Amino acid sequence: MTGREASVPHTLVLGGARSGKSSYAEQLVEGQPGDCLYLATAQAWDDEMDARIDEHKLRRGSRWQTFEEPLELVARLRKICRPDAVVLVDCLTLWVTNLMMAGRDPDVEGAQLVAALPELAGPVVLVSNEVGLGIVPMDKMSRDFRDHAGRLHQRIAAAVPSVVFMVSGLPMRVKPAAE
């Protein structure tokens, strides 16, 4: 150990829109020694999304190195993960959207992500929107999205040692349970 190795375990941070999940994940990463790497899955399809991306960049500051990867998440994680850094992936639900729009199977890609997690050279904090708490969507694509995201969350939650659920800016430790 060089003293710079990050000690945070792989962590899944879930929550609704504007629940504070990204801010919490960023603070978690910044509290670790070493480099802060941000792997963004978002694509700016319109001005509003572009403004959201800019807001996130401003909030993070200069300590962060940002990588943009809308589709090849596993390959990029294998490239950038290292013991002296923590990677924050924000967010998995945008990644699922990107995969669906590209005609790729989110269940297959998600299984590849889960299989890669134990092989990565450093810790990863994965942020995602919990979309299964609302009403059942009316259209098939929206229901498929909700189902893909839910299955991905279940698989990742089973595979990582730490899961946090954000509610109104408050972290609720789901795994391991709060003492």
Disulfide bonds with the S-S distance in Angstrom:
none
